[in-house]
Amino acid sequence: MSSQSPTPALYAEYTRKIHRYLWLRTGDTELAADLTQECFTRLLAHDGEVPIERPLPYLYTLAGRLLTDHRRRHETWRTGTLPPADLDGLLDDRAGPATLYETHRQVDDIEAALRRLPARSRNVFQLCRVEGHTYREAARVLRLSVSAVQKHLTLAMRYILDQTHTDDD
C-alpha cells in the first residue's frame, strides 16, 4: 500500500456525486460546494485512522450529517418577537366594530389555545414571549436546557398557530 493519502483520488472520483447529492437536497449550488469541501476536509482529517472499505457510502453519510448540522445551526424556526412599533397596530381602538370584534375574538382564541398547552410549554411561552426573557434565562428558571426551551417554545407557537388559523385568513 502506498504511503500517500488516498483522499485526492477519492476527491477526483466522488466530488461530483457528493456535490450533486447535496445540491439536490439544498437547491443551493454554493452551499452544496461548501459542504462538499467540508466533507472532503473531514475525510482528509480521518485519513489513516481506520481504512474506509466503501468510500462512497461513507462520503454520503458524512455529507448527510454535515447537511443536518448546517440546518440545525442555520434554519431554526424563527420565534422572534415583534418590535413595539408593530404591536401598536395590532389593536386599534379607532377601528370599526367588526375589526375590534374580530381582533378580540383572535385574542380570545390565542388565550384558549395557551390554556390547552402542556404546562411546561405554556410556562416557556409566558417567560420568553410575554415577559421577554431570553432562552437562557427561561432555562435557568424552569431548570431545563436551552435546547428544551427552544423546542417547547416552537411547540407552543406552532400549536397556537394551528389552533387559531382559519381558512378565511
C-alpha positions as CSV (number, residue, x, y, z in Angstrom):
1,M,0.0,0.0,0.0
2,S,1.2,3.5,-0.8
3,S,2.1,5.9,2.0
4,Q,0.4,8.7,0.0
5,S,-3.1,9.7,1.2
6,P,-6.0,8.3,-0.9
7,T,-8.1,11.4,-0.4
8,P,-7.0,13.2,-3.6
9,A,-8.0,10.2,-5.7
10,L,-11.3,9.9,-3.8
11,Y,-11.9,13.6,-4.3
12,A,-11.3,13.3,-8.0
13,E,-13.6,10.3,-8.2
14,Y,-16.5,11.3,-6.0
15,T,-16.6,15.1,-5.7
16,R,-19.3,15.5,-8.4
17,K,-21.5,12.8,-6.9
18,I,-21.3,14.3,-3.4
19,H,-21.9,17.8,-4.8
20,R,-24.9,16.7,-6.7
21,Y,-26.3,14.8,-3.7
22,L,-26.0,18.0,-1.6
23,W,-27.3,20.2,-4.3
24,L,-30.4,18.1,-4.8
25,R,-31.1,18.4,-1.0
26,T,-30.4,22.1,-0.7
27,G,-31.1,23.7,-4.1
28,D,-28.1,25.9,-3.4
29,T,-25.1,25.4,-5.5
30,E,-22.7,27.4,-3.3
31,L,-23.9,25.7,-0.1
32,A,-23.5,22.3,-1.8
33,A,-20.0,23.3,-2.8
34,D,-19.1,24.4,0.7
35,L,-20.5,21.3,2.3
36,T,-18.7,19.1,-0.3
37,Q,-15.4,20.8,0.6
38,E,-16.1,20.3,4.3
39,C,-16.9,16.6,3.6
40,F,-13.5,16.0,2.0
41,T,-11.8,18.1,4.6
42,R,-13.2,15.8,7.2
43,L,-12.2,12.8,5.1
44,L,-8.6,14.2,5.0
45,A,-8.6,14.6,8.8
46,H,-9.8,11.0,9.1
47,D,-7.0,9.7,6.8
48,G,-5.0,6.9,8.3
49,E,-7.2,6.3,11.4
50,V,-9.2,3.3,10.1
51,P,-9.2,2.3,6.4
52,I,-12.5,3.1,4.7
53,E,-13.7,0.0,2.8
54,R,-16.6,1.6,1.0
55,P,-15.8,5.3,0.5
56,L,-18.9,6.4,-1.4
57,P,-21.4,5.3,1.2
58,Y,-19.1,6.8,3.9
59,L,-19.0,10.1,2.0
60,Y,-22.8,10.2,1.5
61,T,-23.2,9.6,5.2
62,L,-20.7,12.2,6.1
63,A,-22.4,14.7,3.7
64,G,-25.8,14.0,5.1
65,R,-24.6,14.6,8.6
66,L,-22.9,17.9,7.6
67,L,-26.2,19.0,6.0
68,T,-28.1,18.1,9.1
69,D,-25.6,20.0,11.2
70,H,-25.9,23.0,8.9
71,R,-29.7,23.0,9.1
72,R,-29.6,22.8,12.9
73,R,-27.3,25.8,13.0
74,H,-28.9,28.0,10.3
75,E,-32.5,27.0,9.8
76,T,-34.1,27.1,13.2
77,W,-37.7,28.1,13.3
78,R,-37.8,31.9,13.9
79,T,-39.5,32.7,17.2
80,G,-38.6,36.4,17.5
81,T,-40.9,39.0,19.0
82,L,-42.4,41.9,17.1
83,P,-40.9,45.3,17.7
84,P,-43.0,47.6,19.9
85,A,-43.9,49.8,17.0
86,D,-45.6,46.8,15.2
87,L,-47.5,45.9,18.3
88,D,-49.3,49.3,18.4
89,G,-51.0,48.5,15.1
90,L,-52.5,45.2,16.3
91,L,-55.3,46.7,18.4
92,D,-56.5,49.9,17.0
93,D,-59.3,51.5,19.1
94,R,-60.3,53.6,16.2
95,A,-61.1,50.6,14.1
96,G,-64.7,49.8,13.3
97,P,-66.8,47.5,15.5
98,A,-66.3,44.5,13.1
99,T,-62.5,44.8,13.2
100,L,-62.5,45.2,17.0
101,Y,-64.7,42.2,17.4
102,E,-62.5,40.1,15.2
103,T,-59.3,41.2,17.0
104,H,-60.8,40.4,20.4
105,R,-62.0,37.0,19.1
106,Q,-58.5,36.3,17.9
107,V,-57.0,37.3,21.3
108,D,-59.6,35.0,23.0
109,D,-58.7,32.1,20.6
110,I,-55.0,32.6,21.5
111,E,-55.7,32.7,25.2
112,A,-57.8,29.5,24.9
113,A,-55.0,27.8,22.9
114,L,-52.5,28.8,25.6
115,R,-54.7,27.2,28.3
116,R,-54.8,23.9,26.4
117,L,-51.0,23.8,26.1
118,P,-49.0,21.5,28.4
119,A,-47.9,23.4,31.5
120,R,-44.2,23.4,30.6
121,S,-44.7,24.7,27.1
122,R,-47.1,27.3,28.4
123,N,-44.6,28.4,31.0
124,V,-41.8,28.7,28.4
125,F,-44.1,30.8,26.2
126,Q,-45.0,33.0,29.1
127,L,-41.4,33.6,30.1
128,C,-40.0,34.1,26.6
129,R,-42.8,35.8,24.6
130,V,-44.9,37.6,27.3
131,E,-42.2,38.5,29.8
132,G,-39.4,38.8,27.3
133,H,-36.8,36.5,29.0
134,T,-34.0,35.0,26.9
135,Y,-33.9,31.3,26.3
136,R,-31.0,31.0,28.8
137,E,-32.9,32.9,31.5
138,A,-36.1,30.8,30.9
139,A,-34.0,27.6,31.0
140,R,-32.5,28.6,34.3
141,V,-35.9,29.5,35.9
142,L,-37.5,26.3,34.6
143,R,-34.5,24.1,35.2
144,L,-34.4,23.0,31.5
145,S,-31.7,23.0,28.8
146,V,-31.7,25.9,26.4
147,S,-32.5,23.4,23.6
148,A,-35.5,22.2,25.6
149,V,-36.7,25.8,26.0
150,Q,-36.4,26.3,22.2
151,K,-38.3,23.1,21.5
152,H,-41.1,23.9,23.9
153,L,-41.4,27.4,22.5
154,T,-41.6,26.1,19.0
155,L,-44.2,23.6,20.0
156,A,-46.2,26.3,21.7
157,M,-46.1,28.7,18.8
158,R,-46.9,26.0,16.2
159,Y,-49.8,24.8,18.4
160,I,-51.2,28.4,18.8
161,L,-50.9,29.0,15.0
162,D,-52.7,25.7,14.3
163,Q,-55.4,26.4,16.8
164,T,-56.1,29.9,15.7
165,H,-55.7,29.5,11.9
166,T,-58.9,29.8,10.0
167,D,-59.5,29.1,6.3
168,D,-60.5,32.7,5.6
169,D,-57.1,34.1,6.7
